[in-house]
Amino acid sequence: MTFPVLVEDCDGQFAASLVGIPEVRVVGATRSQAIDALKVEIEQRVAEGGLVSLDIETVGVSSLAGKYDADPTLRAICEDAYLARDAERG
């Protein structure tokens, strides 16, 4: 799993937090220490089931793009529609 992390200077130390969940935050003396400590915190929450990864299916017209590209039925319908259009234009 990959989680976006924000690392900031904090009064001479470094604070690392999970983007979107500011309460998942640790402070370390160095940037590396803060990141390592946050990794441990995130791993613990994942192990406890507190953080999970969800795949969300896209909904809307953009999710249909190319979906029926190789469908022979759709291709025939399109060709009929184009022929009818062209015949109306004369």
Backbone torsions as a table, in degrees:
resi	resn	phi	psi	omega
1	MET	NA	149.5	177.1
2	THR	-122.6	133.5	179.4
3	PHE	-124.4	136.3	176.3
4	PRO	-75.3	135.2	-175.1
5	VAL	-126.4	141.1	176.0
6	LEU	-110.0	127.7	177.5
7	VAL	-118.0	127.1	-177.0
8	GLU	-133.2	151.1	170.0
9	ASP	-67.5	137.9	-177.6
10	CYS	-143.9	92.4	178.1
11	ASP	51.8	50.4	178.3
12	GLY	83.4	-2.4	176.1
13	GLN	-121.2	-171.1	178.6
14	PHE	-126.4	134.2	176.8
15	ALA	-109.3	131.4	176.8
16	ALA	-118.7	130.3	-179.5
17	SER	-137.4	156.8	178.2
18	LEU	-81.3	122.7	-178.0
19	VAL	-59.6	129.8	179.5
20	GLY	89.7	-14.3	177.8
21	ILE	-134.2	76.7	-173.2
22	PRO	-62.5	-20.1	178.8
23	GLU	-74.5	-12.7	172.0
24	VAL	-91.6	89.4	-170.0
25	ARG	-145.1	140.0	175.9
26	VAL	-135.1	159.6	178.2
27	VAL	-124.3	137.4	178.3
28	GLY	-136.3	162.4	-179.0
29	ALA	-67.7	-33.7	178.6
30	THR	-124.0	165.9	177.5
31	ARG	-59.2	-45.7	-179.4
32	SER	-62.3	-41.6	179.5
33	GLN	-64.2	-40.0	178.8
34	ALA	-65.0	-44.0	179.4
35	ILE	-64.8	-43.7	179.1
36	ASP	-62.2	-42.1	179.9
37	ALA	-66.6	-37.9	177.9
38	LEU	-67.3	-37.3	177.8
39	LYS	-60.3	-43.5	178.2
40	VAL	-62.1	-43.5	179.5
41	GLU	-61.6	-45.3	-180.0
42	ILE	-65.5	-43.7	178.9
43	GLU	-59.6	-39.3	178.9
44	GLN	-65.5	-44.1	179.3
45	ARG	-65.6	-37.3	177.0
46	VAL	-65.6	-44.7	-179.6
47	ALA	-61.1	-34.7	-179.8
48	GLU	-82.9	-5.9	-178.6
49	GLY	85.1	9.4	-179.3
50	GLY	-76.6	-25.9	176.1
51	LEU	-126.5	128.7	177.5
52	VAL	-131.9	161.8	177.8
53	SER	-105.4	129.4	179.4
54	LEU	-119.2	134.7	171.9
55	ASP	-96.7	121.0	-178.6
56	ILE	-105.5	126.7	177.4
57	GLU	-74.0	137.1	178.2
58	THR	-72.4	142.0	178.7
59	VAL	-121.1	134.4	178.7
60	GLY	131.8	-179.2	-175.5
61	VAL	-63.3	-38.6	-175.9
62	SER	-62.7	-26.3	179.2
63	SER	-73.4	-13.7	179.3
64	LEU	-90.3	-12.2	-176.1
65	ALA	-56.1	119.9	177.5
66	GLY	79.1	-4.9	-175.1
67	LYS	-60.9	-38.3	-176.9
68	TYR	-110.6	24.3	-176.0
69	ASP	-57.5	-39.5	-176.5
70	ALA	-99.5	9.7	-178.5
71	ASP	-74.6	114.0	-177.5
72	PRO	-66.1	-30.6	178.8
73	THR	-65.6	-46.3	179.3
74	LEU	-62.8	-39.8	179.9
75	ARG	-60.5	-43.1	179.4
76	ALA	-65.0	-41.5	178.3
77	ILE	-61.8	-43.4	179.4
78	CYS	-63.3	-44.3	180.0
79	GLU	-61.6	-42.2	176.9
80	ASP	-61.5	-42.6	-179.9
81	ALA	-64.5	-40.6	178.9
82	TYR	-66.5	-39.7	177.9
83	LEU	-63.5	-43.2	179.0
84	ALA	-64.2	-42.1	178.4
85	ARG	-60.8	-48.6	-179.0
86	ASP	-62.6	-37.4	179.6
87	ALA	-67.3	-35.8	178.5
88	GLU	-69.7	-32.9	-179.5
89	ARG	-73.9	-24.5	175.0
90	GLY	82.3	NA	NA
